Amino acid sequence: MIYLKDFSFKYAEHDNFALRDISLIIPDGCFVGITGAAGSGKSTLTYAMNGIIPHCYPGDFYGSVVVGSLDTVEASLTDISRLVGSVCQDIDSQMVSSVVEDEILYGLENFGVAKDEIPSRVSEALEAMGISDLRSRSIDSLSGGQKQKVALAAIIALKPRILLLDEPTAELDPASSFNVFSLLKNYATEHGMTVVVVEQKIALLADFADKLVIVDDGRIRFDGTPKEVLSHSDELLDIGVNVPRSTSLINRLRKRGLYRGAAVCDVADAVRVCKEVLA
C-alpha cells in the first residue's frame, strides 16, 4: 500500500537532510507504528506519505514514494488526499466547524460525496468512534479525547484506504489513549484499512501494531514486529526511545541466559516469563 525506495529529503531552509535513504514497505491492511526520539524525522516521514512533501514543503527530494498506485511527486495533493486520510497532532487546528455533525459533513461535501450517501456515512462514522451521542454537541464543549474521536470520525467518513495519524494521543491520559487505539484498530480490521500512527508511547503501539518502525537521525533503525523490535531494548534506550520496563527486564534475563524465548510486550507476558524462570 505504501512503498518508499531510497527516499531522502532536505527542507529548502535547512542545511542537513531530514530523512536519508529510506526504504520501507507497508502492506495493505497493516497497522504500523512509527516512533523515535524528538527530531528523528518521524513527522517528515508522514509528510512524505500523505503528499505534504513535496507539494507543500519545498526542498531536495530524492528516490520515490508510491502510495497505492500514486507516485506522490506526479499525483496531485487532491488525488492523494482521497486515498490518505490524515489526522494531525494539533486537533484544534484541524477543526473547521463549531458542531460535531457539521465537522463530519464538511469533508463529505468538500469531496463531492453523493447527497444520498451523506446521512449514512455520518451516522456510521459517529457510531464507529462511539460518539453518536455527541452529534449535536459544540466542539468547544468536548474533552480532548472526544475531539480526537470527532477528528477520526470526520476522516473515516471519507472512507480513505489509508489512515495516517501524527501523535493522536499526545494530550490524552492512558485510559483515553487506549480507548482511541482500540476503536481505531477495530475499525481498521473490519474495513481492511491501512493505518500508520506516529506515537511516542511505544508500549501502546506494541499492544496494537502489526509492525514497528524506529526512526533515528533521519534513518530507519529498526523495522519489524513489536517483539522483534523490542528485543533491542538497550539500543532503543540509547537512541532515546523509551521501552516498557517489563520488556527491559525480560531482555536482561535473555542476555544472562536465563530465558531463551522471544521479547515480551506487556506486563502479563513478563509475569509469565518470571514465573517460568523462578520455577
N, C-alpha and C positions, 0 to 999 in steps of 0.2 A: 504493500500500500504506500509506503514511503521509502525512497531509495536515495541515499546521498553517496556520491562517489568522488573521492579525492577533493572534497569541498573545503575551501579556505575563504575567509572573508576578513577584510580590513576596512573599518569605517573611514570615511573620507577625511574626518578631522583627527584621526588617530595615526600614530606612527607604527604601532605594533598590530599584528593580526589578532583579532578576537577569537577566531577559530582557525585551526590548521589541519589539513589532511584528514578531514572527517569522512570516514566510510561507514555507513550504517544502513542496515535493512530492518524495517519494521513490517512484519507480516500483517495481512488483512485480518481484522478481528482481534488483534493483540492489545493487551493493556500494558503500556510501557511507562515506567517511572524514570525520570531523569533527575539526578541530583549532583551536587558538588559544592565546593566552597564558594563563598561570595566572590564574584568577579571571575569565575572559572569559564564562563561562556555559555551557561545554560539558557539564558533568555535569548541570546543571539541565535542559538540553535533552533529555538522555537520560531523565531522570526524568519528563519530560512524555510521552515516547513510550511508556514502559512502565507508566504509570499511577501510579507512586510519587507524582507530583504529578497530581491533588490528594488522593489517598487517604491518603497517609502524612505529607505535609508540608502543613500548613495555610498559607493565605496568600491574597493577592488574585489571582484567576485571570480573565483577560480573553481573548476570542477563542475559538477552538476547536481541538481536537486530535482527529483521527479516525485510528484505526489499523485497517486492514482496513475493516470496516463498523461498528466500535465507536467511539462518542464516549466519550472517556476519563472525562468527568465523569459520564455517565449509566451506563456499564457498571461492573460490579463489578471489583475488582482480580483476583479469581479468573478471571473470564472473559478479562480482558486477558492474564493470565499464561499462559493456554492458547494464546494467539496469539503472544505475545512471550516469547522465552527470553532471560534476562539473565545476564551474567557480570560480576561486579564487579571492581574493581581489586585489592582485598584478597582473594586466593583463599582463604587460610586461614580467613577469617571466613565464607566461603560453604560450606565443607566441614562436613558433618554426621555423617559416618561415619568409621570408622577403616581400612576396607579399600576398595580401589578398586571392586570389584564392588558392594559394599553402597551406595556413594555413588551409583552409577547406578540401583540398584534403588529407592532411597529416593524419588526423584522419580516414577518409574513407579507405584509403589504408592500414593503420596500422591495422584496424579491419577486413580487408579482404572483404570489400563490393564488390559485383559483379561489374565487369568493366562496364557493360552496364547500371548499375544503377547510377553510379557516376555523370555523367553530369547533370542529372535531380535533384539529391539531392543537388548538389552545387547551381544550379540556384534557387531551391525552398527555400533553406536556406537564400541565399542572398536577395531574394525577401521578405521573411517573416520578415527580420530585416530592410527592406527598404534601403539596401546598394548595390543594383545591380550595381550602377554606380561606386562603389569602387572596382570592381572585379580585376582590373589590377593595382591598386594603391600599392605603397610601404607602408608597415605598419608603418615605421618610419615617414611617412608624415601625418599620421592620428591624429585627435584630440582624447582626452580621451574618449569622447562619442562614436566616430566612432570605436575605438579599442574595447570598450565594446561590441558593436554590432557585430563586427567580431568574438570575442570570443564566443558570444552566437550562432552565425550562425554556427561556427565550431562544437559546441556541438549538436545543434538541427539537423544538417545534419546526425548525427549518429542515430537519432530517438530513444533516450532513453525514458523510461516510466516515469522517474523522473528527474527533473532538480533541481540541488542544487547550490545555489549562496551565496557566503560569501561576504557581503557588496559590492554589484555590483556598487553602485553609490557613494562610499566614496569620489571620486575625481571629481564628476560631479556637475555642477550647478543645481539649482532646475528645470529649463526647460528641460535640458538633462536627469535628473533623471526621471522626469515624462514621458518623451518620451520613455525611455528604458522600464519602467514598463508597459506602455500602449502596446507596441509591444509584450512584454513577456506575458501579460495577454491575449491578443487577440489570440496569437499563442496557448497558453496552453488550452484556451477554445475551439478553433476549433479542436484541436487534442486530447483532453482528457488527457492532460499531468498533472501529479502531480508536483507542484512547491513548493520548500522550499527556502525561502530567509532570510538570516541573514542581518539585516539592522538597523542602528541607527535612521533613520528618521521614527519615529513611525507614523507621520501624513501621510507619503507616503504609509506606509504599510496599514494603516486604510482605505485608498482610494481603495486599490486593493485586500487585503487579505480576504479570507473567514474565516480565523482562525488566532488568535494571540496567541503566546506562549511567556510568560515573564520568563526569567531565572534570578535567584537571588542567588548568593553564591552557585552555583552548584546544585540548585534545581529548579523545575518548580513552580513559584509563582502563575501565572495565566495562564489559558488555556481556550479560548472561542472565541466568535465572537468579532470583534473590539468594538462594542458598549458595550458588556458585560465587556470586559477587561478595556476599558477606563472609565467605571463608577467608577473605583477605582483610580482616578487621584491622590488623596492625597498620597495613599500608593505607587503608582508608582513613584511619585516625591521623596518620602522618600528613595527609593532604587536606585535612580539615573537615572530613566527613564524619559526623557522629554515628557511632554504631551502637545498637542496643546492648546493654550490659550483659544480658543473657547470652547474646552471640559471642561477645568477647570472652566470657567465662568458658564457654564450651570450646572455643578455639584454643584457649590456653591448655585445656585438657587434651586436645588433639595434639598440640605441639609436644606435650610431655609423654605422649604415647598411651595415655590412659583411656582414650576414646578414639576409635578409628572410623566413626560414621561421618555423615555429612554435617555441614554447619547448620545451626538452628536459627529460626527467625523470630521466635517468641518465647515467652516465659514458660508456657506449658511444655514445650519440647525440651527446654533447658532443664526443667524439673525432672522430666522423664529420664534424660541422659544422666543427670546427677544420681538418680536412684540406681541406675544400672551400674555406674562406676563404683558406688558405695556398697553395692550388694556383695 
